[in-house]
Amino acid sequence: MFDATCTIPKSTPATSARRSLPGAFAMPIAGLLIAGLLVLTACGPVQVRSAPPGTDLDGVALEGDTLALRLLLDNRNDVPLALTGARLRLTLDSIELERREWPLDLVIGPRNREAIVLRLPASGAVQGRLAELDDGQRASLPYTLVGELQIAEQRDARIDRAGFLHPVPGRAGRYR
């Protein structure tokens, strides 16, 4: 038969000294850990200050003989971003629209996003290509958007986007 009794040895002065030995080092180790944490918190987080804005062509609308480009601008910085102008060239299915400059007076907050609409004349050839999208003769229209955004007190940010425009269902003259 199995006996389930257990005896606990009594503490002797030698074993109690061994048990308290790690406790003697606990205070200096805790002090070093606290000092290390204080040093790390003094470093603080790294702030992003000079990242170029993210750009995306959110949509295109044909308004008579004018093409309206809706651009999304994403400030990836931890500080406000002041945009002073844009120089862009849009190509739709190898038809190059005129290169344009737009003055901007836009401040995008830290880690924020803004949409802007830029307008430029649409040639008859461009209007014809977009009409083919609306009529279902084409499924998509390739585009390239190249240029720069001027940023106050920083170098210009380069834009180089390419993709395909598709008609927005139920909204003639609108493309994404």
C-alpha positions as CSV (number, residue, x, y, z in Angstrom):
1,M,0.0,0.0,0.0
2,F,1.1,3.5,-0.7
3,D,1.7,6.0,2.2
4,A,0.8,9.6,1.2
5,T,2.5,11.3,4.1
6,C,5.1,13.9,3.5
7,T,7.6,15.4,5.8
8,I,9.0,18.9,5.3
9,P,12.5,19.4,6.5
10,K,13.0,22.0,9.1
11,S,14.9,25.1,8.3
12,T,18.4,25.3,9.5
13,P,20.4,28.5,9.7
14,A,22.5,27.4,6.7
15,T,19.4,26.7,4.5
16,S,17.8,30.0,5.5
17,A,20.9,31.9,4.5
18,R,20.9,30.3,1.1
19,R,17.2,31.2,0.6
20,S,17.8,34.9,1.4
21,L,20.9,35.2,-0.8
22,P,18.9,35.8,-4.1
23,G,16.8,38.4,-2.2
24,A,20.0,40.3,-1.5
25,F,20.6,40.8,-5.3
26,A,16.9,41.6,-6.1
27,M,17.2,45.3,-5.0
28,P,20.3,46.2,-7.2
29,I,18.8,44.3,-10.2
30,A,15.5,46.1,-9.8
31,G,17.4,49.4,-9.6
32,L,19.3,48.6,-12.8
33,L,16.1,47.7,-14.6
34,I,14.4,50.9,-13.6
35,A,17.4,53.0,-14.6
36,G,17.5,51.2,-18.0
37,L,13.8,51.9,-18.6
38,L,14.3,55.6,-17.7
39,V,17.1,55.8,-20.3
40,L,15.0,54.1,-22.9
41,T,12.0,56.4,-22.3
42,A,14.3,59.5,-22.6
43,C,15.1,58.4,-26.1
44,G,11.5,58.8,-27.1
45,P,9.8,57.7,-30.3
46,V,11.4,58.5,-33.7
47,Q,9.5,61.2,-35.5
48,V,9.1,60.9,-39.3
49,R,9.7,64.4,-40.8
50,S,10.7,64.1,-44.4
51,A,8.8,61.2,-46.0
52,P,7.3,62.2,-49.4
53,P,3.5,62.2,-49.5
54,G,1.7,59.2,-50.8
55,T,-0.4,59.9,-53.9
56,D,-3.1,57.9,-55.6
57,L,-5.4,58.7,-58.5
58,D,-8.8,58.2,-56.8
59,G,-10.9,59.0,-59.9
60,V,-11.4,60.9,-63.1
61,A,-14.6,62.7,-64.2
62,L,-15.4,64.1,-67.6
63,E,-17.2,67.4,-67.1
64,G,-18.0,68.7,-70.6
65,D,-14.6,69.3,-72.2
66,T,-12.8,69.3,-68.9
67,L,-11.1,66.4,-67.1
68,A,-11.3,66.5,-63.3
69,L,-8.6,64.4,-61.6
70,R,-9.2,63.5,-58.0
71,L,-5.9,62.8,-56.2
72,L,-5.6,61.4,-52.7
73,L,-2.6,62.8,-50.8
74,D,-1.4,60.9,-47.8
75,N,0.9,62.6,-45.2
76,R,3.1,59.9,-43.8
77,N,4.9,62.3,-41.5
78,D,4.5,63.1,-37.8
79,V,4.5,66.8,-38.6
80,P,2.2,68.8,-40.9
81,L,3.0,68.9,-44.6
82,A,2.6,72.1,-46.6
83,L,2.0,71.7,-50.3
84,T,2.6,74.7,-52.5
85,G,2.0,73.4,-56.0
86,A,1.7,70.5,-58.4
87,R,3.2,69.8,-61.8
88,L,1.6,66.8,-63.6
89,R,1.4,65.1,-66.9
90,L,-1.4,62.6,-67.6
91,T,-1.3,60.1,-70.4
92,L,-4.5,58.1,-71.3
93,D,-4.0,55.2,-73.7
94,S,-0.9,56.8,-75.2
95,I,-2.6,60.2,-75.6
96,E,-0.6,62.7,-73.7
97,L,-2.6,65.6,-72.2
98,E,-0.8,68.9,-71.7
99,R,1.5,69.2,-68.8
100,R,0.0,71.5,-66.2
101,E,1.0,73.4,-63.1
102,W,-1.4,74.1,-60.3
103,P,-0.7,76.4,-57.3
104,L,-1.7,74.8,-54.0
105,D,-2.1,76.2,-50.6
106,L,-2.8,73.0,-48.6
107,V,-1.5,71.9,-45.2
108,I,-2.1,68.2,-44.5
109,G,-2.1,67.3,-40.8
110,P,0.3,64.7,-39.4
111,R,-0.6,61.1,-40.4
112,N,-3.6,62.5,-42.3
113,R,-5.1,62.3,-45.8
114,E,-6.6,64.9,-48.1
115,A,-8.3,64.7,-51.5
116,I,-7.8,67.5,-54.1
117,V,-9.4,67.9,-57.5
118,L,-7.3,69.2,-60.4
119,R,-8.9,70.2,-63.7
120,L,-7.4,70.2,-67.2
121,P,-8.8,70.4,-70.8
122,A,-9.8,67.1,-72.4
123,S,-9.1,66.8,-76.1
124,G,-11.5,65.3,-78.5
125,A,-9.4,62.1,-78.7
126,V,-9.4,61.7,-74.9
127,Q,-13.2,62.3,-74.8
128,G,-13.5,59.6,-77.5
129,R,-11.5,57.1,-75.5
130,L,-13.6,57.7,-72.4
131,A,-16.8,57.4,-74.4
132,E,-15.6,53.9,-75.5
133,L,-15.4,53.0,-71.8
134,D,-18.9,54.3,-71.2
135,D,-20.3,52.4,-74.2
136,G,-18.7,49.2,-73.2
137,Q,-16.4,49.0,-76.3
138,R,-13.5,48.9,-73.9
139,A,-13.2,47.3,-70.4
140,S,-10.4,49.6,-69.2
141,L,-8.1,52.5,-70.3
142,P,-4.4,52.5,-69.3
143,Y,-3.1,55.7,-67.7
144,T,0.2,57.1,-66.4
145,L,0.4,60.1,-64.1
146,V,3.9,61.6,-63.8
147,G,5.0,64.8,-62.1
148,E,6.0,66.5,-58.8
149,L,4.4,68.0,-55.8
150,Q,6.1,71.1,-54.4
151,I,6.5,71.0,-50.6
152,A,7.4,74.1,-48.5
153,E,10.9,73.9,-47.1
154,Q,11.5,70.4,-48.7
155,R,12.5,69.0,-52.0
156,D,9.8,68.2,-54.5
157,A,8.1,64.8,-54.2
158,R,8.0,62.8,-57.4
159,I,4.8,61.2,-58.6
160,D,4.9,58.2,-60.9
161,R,1.7,56.2,-61.1
162,A,0.3,53.9,-63.7
163,G,-2.8,51.8,-63.8
164,F,-6.1,51.4,-65.6
165,L,-9.3,53.4,-65.5
166,H,-12.7,51.6,-65.4
167,P,-16.1,53.1,-65.7
168,V,-18.0,53.6,-62.4
169,P,-21.2,51.6,-62.8
170,G,-24.3,53.8,-63.1
171,R,-22.3,57.0,-63.3
172,A,-21.6,58.0,-66.8
173,G,-18.5,60.2,-67.2
174,R,-16.9,58.9,-63.9
175,Y,-13.9,56.5,-63.9
176,R,-11.7,54.9,-61.3
